[in-house]
Amino acid sequence: MPRFSVVVPVHKVQGYLHACLDSVLGQSYRDIEVIAVDDRSPDGCGAILDAYAARDERVRVVHLPQNVGLGRARNAGMERARGDYLFFLDGDDTLTPGALRAMADRLDETGAPDVLVFDYARTHWWGGTRRNVLAHLLAEASGDVFTAAERPEILDLLMVAWNKVYRRDFVAREGFVFPPGYYEDTPWTFPVLLSAGRIAVLDRICVYYRQRRRGSILSTTSRRHFDVHEQYARVFRFVDARPALAHWRPFLHAKMGEHCLDILSKPDRLPPSDKAEFFRRTAEMFRAYRPEGVPVSPELRVLEGSYAGYVLRQRTGRAGRELGRRVRRAGTATAARYTRARSAFRRPLDPDLAVYSAFSHQGVLGDPAAIHRAARELAPHIRGVWVLDDEERAAGLEPDTEYVLLGSPGYRRVTERATYFVNNVNWSGALDKRPGSVHVHTHRGTPLKYQGADLLDRPGARLGFDVPQMLRRADRWDYSLVASRHAELVWERAFPCRFTSLRSGSPRNDVLVAAPADRGRAVRERLGVPDGDTVVLYAPTRRDYRRDGLVERLDLARFAAELGGGRTLVVRLHPSLAAGPARGLGLSELHRRGVLVDATDEPEVQDVLLAADVLVTDYSSIMFDYALLDRPIVVYADDWDAYRASRGAYLDITAEAPGHVARSPWELAWLFDSGTWRDEEAARLRSAFRKRFCEFDDGRAAERVVRTLMLGEPMPERPAGPARVPARVPAQATGRDLLAPS
């Protein structure tokens, strides 16, 4: 008997069906059966299903004699299911890699619950991916099993059948089936969750929910949306038949009202001539099922009035929102005019005022933070003010750290008068550079991939980048901080502006050169690394050949297992991926289970580097920083050709690597199993890499910047030997091509 019965109802999805079935049959977890139900599809779906069944014995196909709709097609599959758990997957959606293994592990961990709820991400037709906005509910409930009464917020999640798996004998015992109709998920999910004695959650994205360009069937304009009333009537009949569930009536009453008003408010759901009737039927049901003595929320009181009152309220709301937009636009224009008029009356610059920002105003971080600390010690007369984008970011600041919020009056006052501007990204285009001000651009690392003007012939890589605007903002730079002559040459070509390169080194990396020995140990303790373990840090970068930047290059659970005992895998995602679906695709769940440590939220990446004994990365600039520690580095370059072709690179990192290079998961595992990752050749490669790319980093970079640019002391002499000019790398360049002068 298989663990999972995956029921796939199919109707007019031939363009997506291959991807759906491949995502299921290609899972590493293979104890499954797939019951594909051809709901009399008029296209080629039936033939596609038969071809899969001929190739894979786990696939069984049911051809229905007539079209019965999604719910009853699921019932047809469920009748033939033999697995411990039922999983209903729509034919145009897909499973994420490793999803079934994660489900099976969580079911084992929680002792075979009645229902397991997991997460999903919407994948849009134009390429974007967005995780469920209520994913935090899964994280909060990821402890032991519970009932809906113990965690009623679980009912706020999307009420669909496909974001859960169901113990088959529980479903059979309760007699649950899908009804016919348009909104068949409603009378399935509510009764199932209200009846389940043991619910568990998996804080992991297991399904990619496809968002078609023309929308789903529920987004079509039709009278079939009236079906929602009968489906909620089924829910209430179910509750009425079970006195123990009577306390849920107020909750379901409110949900019904919210759901129906949501349908009514959508411009593309109901024909205009049917909206008044839909409102009246909703209001009738709302009155009929209203529990005695339960007050109605302000949002639902409209259902106690007339349709004309509802329409008036909708129009008033829209008018108010439009008025707000107009006021904001007018305010912006007025502010711009006021700024221009005031420019002739600016007060003189304050020579003792410096303004700092990092990572688009996200906190006291990176190179600007290191310079700020050095300035407080060496030039205490200079007042340092940080720009933050949100008040919440100030929560972790030291009490004596001065800050202003972006766009506030305080922000305008300090940026109008400051002499020094220190940032690792460009300031807003609205910030004018005043004569006499000093703009210091620190960058965010040594460049490996194309930057600035070099992106002009890379249309895919510059998605979301306005290169001309980027260069106009860079025209304000007075100084560009560099850690090597490689970086100096790249920045001067990528940003053809009138700045001076300062061979200062990277201030953020001073701590890597001169950190106290116990700092790394303290970070390991904070991360929960067992004493004596070897810490393997995996820090991948984003991919420009994917719109969302996310490409799953490595099975983290497998890699952690292959590392073996005495080694802890620590993962740090690229900042641009931290808030997206990447963590929901298994990372958060693996962290919770103790398989690995997710260090993405550690504010200072240098702390994570100090805690690591070896770095595994692909093409992240983090390798240039880590090389300062003289610890082993392994480059995982399984898609180097694709990365180089899409983004462009200033050197062939596989030919001039800071350590051994692995081009497959098996090579990576072998490097660690054999001990090759830290052999003499690895040390030789690391030494040559560090000599070339870290030549100005001596632990005094921040001091050098403050003394030179703020105190006016002469810049110490730096090495002035010949440098190799980084070439513009052809898509299929060899290592020799990369060393050729440009």
Sequence and secondary structure as in RCSB ss.txt:
>XXXX:A:sequence
MPRFSVVVPVHKVQGYLHACLDSVLGQSYRDIEVIAVDDRSPDGCGAILDAYAARDERVRVVHLPQNVGLGRARN
AGMERARGDYLFFLDGDDTLTPGALRAMADRLDETGAPDVLVFDYARTHWWGGTRRNVLAHLLAEASGDVFTAAE
RPEILDLLMVAWNKVYRRDFVAREGFVFPPGYYEDTPWTFPVLLSAGRIAVLDRICVYYRQRRRGSILSTTSRRH
FDVHEQYARVFRFVDARPALAHWRPFLHAKMGEHCLDILSKPDRLPPSDKAEFFRRTAEMFRAYRPEGVPVSPEL
RVLEGSYAGYVLRQRTGRAGRELGRRVRRAGTATAARYTRARSAFRRPLDPDLAVYSAFSHQGVLGDPAAIHRAA
RELAPHIRGVWVLDDEERAAGLEPDTEYVLLGSPGYRRVTERATYFVNNVNWSGALDKRPGSVHVHTHRGTPLKY
QGADLLDRPGARLGFDVPQMLRRADRWDYSLVASRHAELVWERAFPCRFTSLRSGSPRNDVLVAAPADRGRAVRE
RLGVPDGDTVVLYAPTRRDYRRDGLVERLDLARFAAELGGGRTLVVRLHPSLAAGPARGLGLSELHRRGVLVDAT
DEPEVQDVLLAADVLVTDYSSIMFDYALLDRPIVVYADDWDAYRASRGAYLDITAEAPGHVARSPWELAWLFDSG
TWRDEEAARLRSAFRKRFCEFDDGRAAERVVRTLMLGEPMPERPAGPARVPARVPAQATGRDLLAPS
>XXXX:A:secstr
  SEEEEEEESS HHHHHHHHHHHHT S   EEEEEEE   SSSHHHHHHHHHHH TTEEEEE SS   HHHHHH
HHHHT  SSEEEE  TT EE TTHHHHHHHHHHHTTS SEEEEEEEEEETTS EEE TTHHHHHHT SS B TTT
 GGGGGS   STTEEEEHHHHHHHT    SSS TTHHHHHHHHHH S EEEEEEEEEEEEE TT  GGGS SGGG
GHHHHHHHHHHHHHHT GGGGGGHHHHHHHHHHHHHHHHH TTTS GGGHHHHHHHHHHHHHHT  TT    GGG
GGGGS HHHHHHHHHHHHHHHHHHHHHHHHHHHHHHHHHHHHGGG    EEEEEEEE TTTT S HHHHHHHHHH
HHH TTSEEEEEES GGGGTTS TT EEEETTSHHHHHHHHHEEEEEESS   TTS   TT EEEE  SS   B 
 GGGGTT TTTTTT  HHHHHHHHTT SEEE SSHHHHHHHHHHS SS EEE    GGGHHHHH  HHHHHHHHH
HHT  TT EEEEEE    TTSTT     S HHHHHHHH TTEEEEE   GGGTTSGGGGGTHHHHHHTTSSEE T
T S HHHHHHH SEEEESS THHHHHGGGT  EEEE TTHHHHHHHH BSS TTTS SS EESSHHHHHHHHHHT
GGGSHHHHHHHHHHHHHHSTT SS HHHHHIIIIIS                   TT  HHHHTS  
